[in-house]
């Protein structure tokens, strides 16, 4: 992520060009930089008092140079150049899990985007109840990957190109074409990777703005969501659900906006905190970031709970703001909630069941055994199984830490932490060359990276491997000493 900042620095000062004077931030510019420091801050512990504090992030030198450029057209150009170069360098940063998912076309950052970002004009409104246009203030929708095959995108890029050409070649401002006034919000919301790309794009822009973004509390929450929905469980669930509920990507991005506005509204647009930061006053963590992080963490877990199967109907209907986007303006499908709600048993059916039970009280009426029970279990299993392509199956088979030479892999008798709810692991997740196609698997799915496992769970797997025949760690998986 330091590479992205270095690229931004190069964009701010191209080879052969140096500033003759040192730019000094105006009060409004300094306020904006202070707000981004608050938005992207982190929890730190004072070594003397042992109190937890909220420490604002350090703005990169490159972004500070861009923000303090006095000529607006040059400032916008420098910011776009920083995005272009930063994206190229981020792709080579092997320490960044979202590097390969960044899909942020610099043309998204038109002059309106640049000016809004430099003004810290992030929306704190609830999108479903917003009366004005969503394309007036910055939201997470501005981080969607561009839908480059649409007329709206071609019109957007043409308008911005004309604006850039006028700024470069036409000194008479009266001869300039009318400039665009709207943000681009018509990005892709059709595929699972559109959602993870949205998170990656935002984290990438953050890395251009501050040093060490991985320490930011907001980064930690969004990065955790990225890892979950890019992993097997979240991705498999999304692949299945996006076919049934085409608005689900929009609903998830709305969830991101709801998390983001918590940080903006409580921290960076809190005038008292802004003044404390300007005056270099210590900010107590328990009164600020601890409260925000708790609510943001709850919102993130709420989003993930649907994929865990505990709240399957969360996204069964689109949010009200869906119709404000091109993909939802023609939405006429009736509320699907009624289609998936189990039908109410009639009084006649209820009486018939009671009669059958009275005639043979010892009969198993739960359908857990016999042909009827087997058929019901099979139907339920098929309904909970995603239809994966061979390529998707091959991709899932690459995950896991263990290999087993037996046709039937033994199960691990160890419950994994799973954030307070211990669960046994899914064999399709922990063994390579096997996969789980369950949409709502009730077992624990291990993370792709061994180092993301708690130490107790790592020890449980190592102990199992040592005690079990024909099971070993796969090459380049598991502990570095366990091969």
N, C-alpha and C positions, 0 to 999 in steps of 0.2 A: 504494500500500500504506500510505502515511501516512494516507490517508482511513479505512482500516479501523481504525487505531489511534485516530484522532480520534473515530470513532464509538464505539469502546470506552470512550473517556474520557467521552463524553456519557452512555453507559449507566451508567458508574460514578458519575457525579454528574448526575442529571437536572436540568432547569431548575427553579430555585426551591429546590433541595435542596443543602445544603452540609454537610460534616462539621464538627462543632464541635471535634473534636480531631484531631490528625494521627496516623494509624495507624502503629504501629511493628511491623515484622515480628517474629514470634517466631522462635526458633531453627529450628523445623521449617519455618516458612514461608520463612525466609531460605535454608534448605538447598534447598527446592524451587525457588526462584527461581534459585539458583546452578546447579542441575542443568539448568534450561532454557537458561541462558546457555551452559553447556557443550555441550548437545545441538545448539544452533543457532549455534555459533561459526564463526569464519572464520580463514583463514590471512592473516597480516599480516607485513610485513618491517620489522624494527627499522631506522630510518634511520641509526643510529650503528654498530651491530655488523653490520648487513646479514644478521643471522640471521632465519630464518623462525620465527614464533611462532604459537601457536594462541590466538586472542583470543576470549574468551566474548562472546556477543551481549549487547546492551543491552536489558533488559526494558522494555517500554513503561510509562509512568507509569500508564496506565489499568489494565493487567493487574496491576501492583503494588498499586494501590488495591483491586482486586477480591480479590486473593489475601490481603491483610491485613485484610479485613473480618472482624470477630470473630464475627458472627452467621452461622451456617452457611446458613440459609434465604435470607438477604439476599445472601450471597456467590454462591450458586447462581443466584439470580434475576439478579443483576448480570452474571454470566457469560453467561447465556442472552440477556439484552438486548444485550450487546456483540456476540454472534454475529449476532443479528437485524440490528442497525444496520450492523455491519461488512459483512455480505453485500450490503446495499443499496448501500453506498458502493464496495465492490469492483467491482460491476458497471459503475460509471462510471469506473473507473480504466483509461484507455486504454493505459497503459504496461505493463499486466499481461496476458500472453498467455493466462492461464487464467481470466480474469475471467468470461467467458461460460459456462464449464463448471462453476462453483460450483453445487452442488445439495445444500446441507447444511441440512436442516430443523432448526430450533432445538430441536424436540422430541426429536431424537436425543440432545441433551445433557440427559438427565434428571438427577436429583440424583446418581445413581450415577456417571454420566459426569463431572459437574462435580467431585465429590469425588475421583474417581480422577485426573482431570487435575490438580487442585490438589495432589495427593499425588505427582505424577510417577510414577504406577503403570503405566508402560508395560512390556509383557511382553518378556522377553528369551528366552523359550522357543521351541524349534522346534515349530511347530504340529502337525506330523505325529506327533510323539512326546509331545505334551502329554497328561498323564493327567487333569488337571482340566478344568473347563469353560472354553471360549474366552471366555464372556461374563463372566468374573470380573476380567480385567485388560484394559487398553487395548491394542488392536492396530490395524492399518490397516483391519480390517474394520469398525471403528466409524466410519470415514469414508466408507463406502459410501452412495450416495444411498438415501433411505428408499423402501421398497416400500409405498406408502400405501394400496394396494387389498387388503391382506391382513388377516386377523383378528388376527395377532400385532402389527401396527402399531397397529390400533385399540385393542387391549388395552394396549399400551405407552403410548400417549398418554393413555388414560383413567386409568391408574394414576398417571401423572405429574401430570395435572390435579387429581386428588383430593388428592395430596400437597401441591400448591401451594395449593389451597383450604384445606386443614387448617392450613397454616402461616400463612395470611392471616387466617382467620376463627375458628379454634377454638383458644383459649388453653390449654385443658386437653389436654395431650399424651396423656393416657390415652384420650381419645375419638378420637384420630386413627386412620384406617384403616392397615392394615399397608402399609408402604412397599415399593416395588420394590427388589430387591436385585441385579438383573441389568442388564448393558449391552445395548443394542440392536445385534445383529450380523446381523439378517436382511434386510439391504438388497439392492438389485438387483444381480444378477450375470449378466445375460442379454445385454446389448448392448455393443458397443464403447465407447459413450459412458459406460457405467457405470464402466469402468476409468479413463478420463481424468477423470471427475468425482470419483473417489476421490482421485486425486492432487491435483486442484484443491482439494477440500475440505480436505485436510491442509495444503496450502500456505496456504490462507486462514486456518485456525486458527493457523498459525505467524505470519501477519502481524498477528493480534490480540495475539500474545504478545510479539513482539520488534520493535524498530525495524530498518529496513533489512534485511528478511529475504532479499533477493536476494543479499546478500553471504555468506550462510550456505553452508557446504560441503554440507550435507544438502539445502538448497534447490536448489543447482546440479544435483545428481545427479537429483533428482526432477523438476525443471523440464525437464531434458534428455529424460527419459523421456516427459514429457507432450508435448513438442514432437514427438518422434518418432512416438508412437502417435496423435497428433492430425493429423499430416501425412499426405500421400497414401499413402506406402508402408506405414506401420504401420497406418493405418486400413483400407486395402484388404485387407491381409492378415487383420486381425481380422474384418472383415465376412464374409470367406470361411470362416475357421477356426471361428468361433463356431457356424456351422451344423453343422459336422462334429464338433466337440468342444465340447459345451455347457458343459463345466467350465472352459474356457480362461480366462474372466475370473477365476474363483476362483484358478486357478494363477498368474495374473499378480499378483493382489493378495497372494497368499502370497509371491511374489517381492519385492514392496514391503516386506512385513513382515520378510523376511530381511535386506533392506538396512537397514531402520530399526533392527532390533535390534543391528546392528553398532555403530551410533552410540550407542545407549542403553547397551549392555553395556560398550563400551570407553571411553566418555567420561563420560556423565552419571551412570552408576551405578558409576563407578570412584572408590572412597573416597579414594584418594590424590590424584586430580585435583580432587575436590570440596574437599578441604582446601587444596590449593594455590591454588585459585580464591578461597576464603574469605580466605586469608592474602595474597592478591594477589601470589602468586609467579608468575614468568614460566613459561609452559608451552611446551616445545620442540615445534615442529610435527613434526619428523622422527620423534619417538618416539610420537606420538599420531595426529593427524589425517591425516598422510601415509600411515600404514599402513591406517587405516580407509578413507580415500578410494580407495586402490588396490583393496582388496577390494570395496568398494561399486561402484566403476567396473567391475570385472570382472563383478560380478553383473548390473549394468545392461546391459552389452554382451552377456552371456549371454541375457538376455531378448530383446534386439533381434536376436540372431543368427538366431532362428527366422524372423523376418519377412524377413531377408536371404536365407533359403534355405540357409544353411550348416549349420543343425541342425534339419531339418524335423520330427524326431520328438520334440523336447523335450516338447511338451505332448500327445503322442498318448495318454497315460493320465493320469487324474486323480491328484492327490496324496492321501495317506491322510486328510488332514483334510477332504476334500470331503464325506464322509459325515456330518460333524458339523454340517453346515448343512442347512436345510430343502430346498434345491435338490438336495442329494445324498443325503438319507436314504433315498430310494426307488431309488437307483441300483443297477441290476441288470445293466447292459450288460456283456458279457464284455470282457476286456482287448482293446482294438482294435489293439494292437501287432501281434498275429499276423495281423490282417486286412490290414495295410498292408505287412507284410514280404514281399519278393519270394519266390515259391515256390522251393524248392531244386530244381535240375535233376536229373532222374532219370538213372541210368546209361544207360538205353536212349536217352534224348534226347541225351545226351552222345555216345554211339557213333554215332548217326545224323548228328550234325553233323560228326563227324570223317570219316565216309564221304563226305559231300557235298563236303567240302573236298579230300579225296584224289582224287575224281573230276574236279574242276575247280579246281586250285590257283590259277589266275589270276582266278577269279571274286571279285567284291567281296562278302564275306559280312558286312560291317558294316552293311548296310541304309542306307548314307548316300545312295545314289542309286537311281533307279528308282522304280516305283510303290509297292513295299513300303516303301521308306525315306520317301517323301513321306507316305504314310498314317500311318506311325509318328510322323513329325514333327508332322503335323496333330493326331493324337490327344494327343500330349504338350502341344502348345500349348493345346488346348482344356481339358486337365486343369489347366493352369496359368493359366487365365483366369477371373477372377471374374465372376459373373453380376450386373452392375450395373443398377440401375433407371435410367430416364431422369433422375430427379432427382439420383441419385448421379453420373451422367455429367456433368450440367450443373455440379455442384459441383466436380468434378475439372477441368473445362475452365477454371475461373476462375484456376487456379494458373499459375505460370510467369512469365517475364519478357519473352519475345519474341513478336512476331507476324510472320507470313510470308504474303505474298499468293499464293505458289505452292501448288499442290495438294500437292506433296511437299516438305516442309521440309528444307533441307540440314542435315547433321549437323556438329557442332562438332568440329574436330580438336584437342581439348584434354582431357587427363585431369585430372579433379577430385581434390582431395586425399583426401577420404573417409577421414580418420584413418589415414593411412599406407598405404592400399591404393588407388592411383590407378585411377580408372575413367572411361570415357567416359560422357557424360550420356545419359539417356533422352529422346528427343524429345517423348514424351508428357508429360514433366515440365517441360521448359524452355520449351515453346511454349504460349501461351494458345490456347484453342479446340480443343485436342487433349488427349488423356488416355491414360494407361497403365492397362490393366486386368489386368496380370500380377500373379499372387499372389506370385511370387518372382522379381521382375525382377533381372537380373544387371547392369543398368546403374545409374548413379548418379542419384538423384532429388534435385534441388536443394531447399533449404529454402524455405518460403513467403516468408520475409523476406530481401530482398537483403543486408541488413547481417549476416546470419548466415553468409554465404559468406566464406571466407578471401580476403584481398586478391589473392592470385595468381590465384584462380579468377575473381574479378570482372574482373581485367585481361584474362584469357583470353576472357571473353564480350564485353567491350568491343572488343577487337581483332577478334574474329570478326564483330561487327555492322558495324564500319567497313569490313571487307574483303568483305562479302557483299551482293549485290544483293537487293532485295525483302525484307530482314530488318531489323527495327528493334525498339527497346524499346517495350513496350506502355505506355499511359498509366498513370502512377502506379506503374510498376515499373522496376526497374533503378536505376542511379545517378541522383542528383538532377540531375546535369548532362548526362545522356545522352539526353534526350528530343528 
